[in-house]
Amino acid sequence: MRPLPHRLRTLAATVVTSLALLGGGPSRAEELVTALSADVVSIQSNFTGTEIVVFGQIGVDVKTVPRPGRYDLIVKVEGPAQQITTRRKGRFLGVWVNRDYETFVEVPSFYSLASTARVGELGDRELLDAHGLGLNHLNLAISGHSDVPLSERDDFRQAFLRLRADQGLYSERPESIEFLTNTMFRTTIPLPANIPIGKYSVQGYLIQDGVMLARTEQELAVAKSGFEQVTFNLAQNHPAVYGLLAVILAGITGWLAGLIFRKD
């Protein structure tokens, strides 16, 4: 007997679940619980990158009828939104200069996705687009003004994704979630040295046969600490004072250097 197509299997599972609910039978409900090894990442002058561990468990009610087949998981980490411009060089009077550009608005400053399989195998395009699961399904909105022809905009999108990946700020890692037991799992999310500061969203998705069963969301804070934090706050909140102190410090440094290297 030939197996049912994916969409028919999904529809059949939905119908059976609905009938069970209407008939007063046991409902099929899964719960996804996740936790972080640390909810705050401190950046100091010697920060060279780090990693956080996301671990969790799939909970099933004792009255729930077990679903056939395997569960799939996705863990997505997104940084605060930014406006980023991607430029393309071209020749002008024999010199390579920045010519065309595209500005992407409200895009994640950091994006990391871990999954139990290739993300394209875990759901249809509608599901992946709705939740931004996978680099090819990110909503990279452009600014209202753009001189780039429609036929070339995908080139800028691919260049943007490639540059962010080269910087270690965007990544997609299939088969990087490890099941410790049938229901317990863990994965490691690398954070590069150039990670932006701000509030991050850590989201977990439980999927089976292309159907979203449960999801979680937690917050991760990436912040400067110590002298770096004082300097950053001063530059952001009191730029005039920061500039004056920088000039004074430069003057003192120059004066000390003159004393040290003064010739008799």
Secondary structure by P-SEA (a helix, b strand, c coil): cccccaaaaaaaaaaaaaaaaaaccccbbbbbbbbbcccbbbbccccccbbbbbbbbbbbccccccccbbbbbbbbbbccbbbbbbbbbbbccccccccccccccccccbbbbbccccccccccaaaaaaacccccccccccccccccccccaaaaaaaaaaaaaaaccccccccccccccccccbbbbbbcccccccbbbbbbbbbcccccccbbbbbbbbbcccaaaaaaaaaaccaaaaaaaaaaaaaaaaaaaaaaaccc
